[in-house]
Amino acid sequence: MKKLFYTLVLLSSVLLSAQTKNDTDFASQLKNSFSGSTDCVNDFEKILAPAELQSLNSTLNGFEKKYLYKIVVITTPSYAPFQSLEEYTLELDKFLSKDPRLDPTLLIILSKKLRQIQVISVDFIKYKLSTEDTQNIISTYSVPELKKGNYYKALELASNEFMKKLQP
């Protein structure tokens, strides 16, 4: 199943020199990272407080149980070993889609360090959530809060708007 890809660069992109590693190394790193986690929110960059992490996770898990759309949020400080956050997001989405417990309908990747956000969704929700809708939600709700450094509120507001769009 092809995925709809959308990239929004928030402020300025920081170029990182990434070491080239093969895909199996990346897959094993991801497997170790996600092996025990089926949570909707994975804060690898440690930018959310424990209460914020739990609250956002509860909201997204509740939405998934009610509407069967899984929204996954991941924070990461780096896109290594890949050349861009776009490439990292696509490979991560491929990896997650192999496990039905982790397969996201909507995948949000946020990096405080890189000052970037990526949103990728499956094609079958395009009629409910277009590329323009996604861009508007990120620009209107997330970007102002991200500029203030309020990452939890940015993710919460965007997630709430995505959930409104996906509801029947």
C-alpha positions as CSV (number, residue, x, y, z in Angstrom):
1,M,0.0,0.0,0.0
2,K,1.4,3.3,-1.0
3,K,1.6,6.1,1.5
4,L,0.8,9.7,1.0
5,F,3.8,11.7,1.9
6,Y,3.8,15.3,3.1
7,T,6.8,17.3,4.3
8,L,6.7,20.5,6.2
9,V,10.0,22.1,7.2
10,L,9.2,24.4,10.2
11,L,12.1,26.7,10.4
12,S,15.6,26.0,9.1
13,S,16.9,22.6,8.4
14,V,20.1,21.6,10.1
15,L,22.3,19.4,8.0
16,L,23.8,16.5,9.8
17,S,26.6,14.3,8.5
18,A,25.1,10.9,8.6
19,Q,27.2,7.8,8.6
20,T,26.2,5.3,6.0
21,K,24.8,2.1,7.5
22,N,23.0,-0.6,5.8
23,D,19.2,-1.1,6.2
24,T,19.6,-4.2,8.4
25,D,21.5,-2.1,11.0
26,F,18.7,0.4,11.0
27,A,16.0,-2.3,11.1
28,S,17.7,-3.9,14.1
29,Q,17.9,-0.5,15.9
30,L,14.3,0.1,15.2
31,K,13.3,-3.4,16.3
32,N,15.2,-2.8,19.6
33,S,13.5,0.6,20.1
34,F,10.0,-0.6,19.3
35,S,10.2,-4.2,20.5
36,G,8.3,-3.6,23.7
37,S,6.3,-0.5,22.7
38,T,2.9,-0.4,21.0
39,D,2.3,3.1,22.3
40,C,1.0,5.8,20.1
41,V,3.6,8.3,21.4
42,N,7.3,7.5,21.5
43,D,9.4,10.3,22.8
44,F,13.0,9.4,21.8
45,E,14.1,13.0,22.0
46,K,12.8,13.3,25.6
47,I,11.0,16.6,25.0
48,L,7.7,15.7,26.7
49,A,7.2,15.5,30.5
50,P,5.9,12.1,31.7
51,A,2.4,13.5,32.4
52,E,2.3,15.0,28.9
53,L,3.4,11.8,27.3
54,Q,0.8,9.8,29.2
55,S,-2.0,12.3,28.4
56,L,-1.3,12.4,24.7
57,N,-0.9,8.6,24.6
58,S,-4.2,8.1,26.4
59,T,-6.0,10.5,24.0
60,L,-4.5,8.8,20.9
61,N,-5.2,5.2,22.2
62,G,-8.8,6.2,23.0
63,F,-9.2,7.5,19.5
64,E,-7.8,4.4,18.0
65,K,-10.1,2.1,20.0
66,K,-13.2,4.2,19.0
67,Y,-12.4,4.9,15.4
68,L,-9.7,2.3,14.4
69,Y,-7.4,5.0,13.1
70,K,-3.9,4.8,14.7
71,I,-2.1,8.1,15.0
72,V,1.6,7.6,15.9
73,V,3.8,10.4,17.2
74,I,7.5,10.0,17.4
75,T,10.1,12.5,18.5
76,T,13.7,12.0,17.4
77,P,16.9,14.0,17.7
78,S,18.4,12.7,14.5
79,Y,17.6,11.1,11.2
80,A,20.9,9.2,11.0
81,P,21.8,7.0,9.2
82,F,19.6,8.6,6.5
83,Q,20.2,11.7,4.4
84,S,17.0,13.5,5.4
85,L,14.1,13.4,7.8
86,E,11.9,12.6,4.8
87,E,13.9,9.4,4.1
88,Y,13.9,8.5,7.8
89,T,10.2,8.9,8.0
90,L,9.5,6.7,4.9
91,E,11.8,3.9,6.2
92,L,10.2,4.1,9.7
93,D,6.8,4.0,8.2
94,K,7.7,0.9,6.2
95,F,9.1,-0.7,9.3
96,L,6.1,0.1,11.4
97,S,3.6,-1.1,8.7
98,K,5.1,-4.7,9.0
99,D,3.5,-5.1,12.5
100,P,-0.3,-4.7,12.8
101,R,0.1,-3.4,16.4
102,L,2.3,-0.6,15.2
103,D,1.0,0.2,11.7
104,P,0.1,3.9,11.7
105,T,-2.8,5.5,9.8
106,L,-1.1,8.8,10.4
107,L,2.6,9.1,11.4
108,I,3.9,12.4,12.9
109,I,7.7,12.7,13.3
110,L,8.9,15.7,15.3
111,S,12.4,16.8,16.0
112,K,13.2,19.7,18.3
113,K,16.9,19.5,17.6
114,L,16.4,19.5,13.8
115,R,13.5,22.0,14.0
116,Q,11.4,19.8,11.6
117,I,8.1,18.0,11.5
118,Q,7.0,15.3,9.1
119,V,3.4,14.0,8.6
120,I,2.7,10.9,6.5
121,S,-0.6,9.1,6.1
122,V,-2.1,6.2,4.3
123,D,-3.9,6.7,1.0
124,F,-7.3,5.5,2.2
125,I,-7.8,8.5,4.4
126,K,-7.0,11.0,1.7
127,Y,-10.7,11.7,1.2
128,K,-11.0,12.8,4.8
129,L,-7.6,14.4,5.3
130,S,-6.0,15.9,2.2
131,T,-2.5,17.2,1.9
132,E,-3.9,20.8,2.1
133,D,-5.8,19.9,5.3
134,T,-2.6,18.4,6.8
135,Q,-0.6,21.5,5.9
136,N,-3.3,23.8,7.3
137,I,-3.4,21.9,10.6
138,I,0.4,21.9,11.0
139,S,0.7,25.6,10.1
140,T,-2.3,26.8,12.1
141,Y,-2.0,24.7,15.2
142,S,1.5,23.3,15.6
143,V,3.8,25.9,14.2
144,P,2.8,28.8,16.6
145,E,3.3,26.5,19.6
146,L,6.5,25.0,18.3
147,K,7.9,28.5,17.8
148,K,7.1,29.1,21.5
149,G,8.9,25.9,22.4
150,N,5.6,24.2,23.7
151,Y,6.0,20.8,22.0
152,Y,3.3,19.1,23.9
153,K,0.7,21.7,23.1
154,A,1.7,21.7,19.4
155,L,1.3,17.9,19.3
156,E,-1.9,17.9,21.3
157,L,-3.6,20.6,19.1
158,A,-2.5,19.0,15.8
159,S,-3.6,15.6,17.0
160,N,-7.0,16.9,18.1
161,E,-7.5,18.5,14.7
162,F,-6.4,15.4,12.9
163,M,-8.9,13.4,15.0
164,K,-11.7,15.8,14.2
165,K,-11.0,15.3,10.5
166,L,-10.9,11.5,10.7
167,Q,-14.1,11.1,12.7
168,P,-17.2,10.0,10.7
